[in-house]
């Protein structure tokens, strides 16, 4: 694969990464004008971090794919599918058949990787993305159920509060009616007492006037002058 990939790079059909260039220099393949060193041999990589529980992931915009793959436990691939996609992007000038033949030739020329590695990596990552999509759907459904439950609880609480307030209003209206009736009764009683006092006073006034008139008869007949 090294010779074919180098040929494609020199033809400006594939762009090697800086890591690939540095590895080529370290292996003794110095760059010359117009040439591109072959990619590095696979090197041992640090073990990936422990996979995260995908159910614990929060919904966020632009969540890194690496985080999703790590959460799903996707293992490292000898030849990641992203690297193959980058290679294919460099071969877009070729027709589909020629492009496929070139990739198969690279596969046959390098024993460090196989097309099956890329296919398997793609399948695992597709499965991880599909699982994450299902997780998003499930989380949205869970949120909808939770919100619906909370809204129902709020409506029930409002209904209970409204009923309690209406009972209190009814009780207050009854109390008001009783107070109004009590006030009317007391007012009537007070007015009746006042009328009785006035009538009694009038009777006494008339009686006193009559007595004065009766006594005045003596003073008029027998008084001086």
HELIX and SHEET records of a PDB file:
HELIX    1   1 UNK A    2  UNK A   10  1                                   9    
HELIX    2   2 UNK A   18  UNK A   26  1                                   9    
HELIX    3   3 UNK A   54  UNK A   56  5                                   3    
HELIX    4   4 UNK A   65  UNK A   71  1                                   7    
HELIX    5   5 UNK A   81  UNK A   90  1                                  10    
HELIX    6   6 UNK A   96  UNK A  109  1                                  14    
HELIX    7   7 UNK A  115  UNK A  222  1                                 108    
END                                                                             
